[in-house]
């Protein structure tokens, strides 16, 4: 097990232990152990308290996942953390809503009503009582949280990034309001050891939020890079090269296969939304490069950007990186521009003359879509452990094509990256499988690997850039 795996296990254990301690606190000190002896409305209120405690825990968890804490990112990868954050978000809302419903129900029963609508929808202050105003604060926080999470889940599809992201940032205010509400209205939380649990969660959340705020404060200064050049690779693909005045900071080194988030400077709107691109050049040279296919608005703007344009480059991020000290037999399967992590890995292996074998199975529509063609041709002749198989889905593999490319050192196949092609070129024994490309292509290849070699999904390391 490598350092990354060990770090991931440590974080996992910390999260589970914290959750167990919270539930144990509820059981032994917040009424859980006496639940069967309570009357009806107290039973309901006690279960509501449990959902409240779990909500506070999930607030801390989702905040830690979202603030790009370096130790956490090294263990799981930024893309995996953001996908986890996106999946857990709705569950947090459900827990808070259940907490609110149960607490309102318990209050209503304690006053002799079935349901108190006045209590549920009192959004404006009518007294100076701290506890009553804490309830009002919680109602507003719940309303804003539902709106914020809904906008983040749905808005990213139909709304500009600047709009839905700004609304979603209101969650910091929501979480702070949740902690204040808990300490103000709950007499149980105001007593030890439940107060200790609240203090630990509040301190953890405050430290995570503070870490993020400090990062944003210094980001413009520490992550500013200058576009040096744009090199056209094919008719629709280009490589951007960036330099930095002074030391490269966090990019002084990175692992081949990692990526960065790029923001372009605009005179009208300031910094653009972040876009993830693989760092396609060799690590440690003091520059960073990304190879981009011009399919989106931002990618097309990159293609026509002028040298000297300022960018914010955040990173390096990601765990889609081989351990070359342990993985000696590598199988890279790429679809289209999904080859960029593998280009970085191949360049690194060739540059350092690593004792590894690499099979690159690369699907494209036609020969004209192949980037770094001449460079890869030099590598396969120079580096005996490298084999490149080009699979063309639309252009026919003719005798003329084979004759024209006979001295390039490549293998050519027609169709898609299928089980038959994989079986022809890949020896699965002891191999490490890496896969990057469009989602439909990845699903198809995973199915083929399993059918032909019995390779499970868990054995294949994948990269999907679905961050924002």
Secondary structure, 3 states (H helix, E strand, C coil): CCHHHHHHHHHHHHHHHHHHHHHHHHHHHCCCCCHHHCCHHHHHHHHHHHHHHHHHHHHHHHHHHHCCCHHHHHHHCHHHHHHHHHHHHHHHHHHHHHHHHHHHHHHHHHCCCCCCHHHHCCCCCCCCCHHHHHHHHHHHHHHHHHHHHHHHHHHHHHCCHHHHHHHHCCHHHHHHHHHHHHHHHCCCCCCCCHHHHHHHHHHHHHHHHHHHHHHHHHHHHHCEEEEEEEEECCCCEEEEEEECCCCCHHHHCCCCCCEEEEEEEECCCEECCCEEEEECCCCCCCCEEEEEECCCHHHHHHHHCCCCCEEEEEEEECCCCCCCCCCCEEEEEEEHHHHHHHHHHHHHHHHCCCCCEEEEEEEECCHHHCCCHHHHHHHHHHCCCEEEEEEECCCCCCHHHHHHCCCCCCEEEECCCCHHHHHHHCCCCCCEEEEECCHHHHHHHHHHHHHHHCCCHHHEEEECCCCC
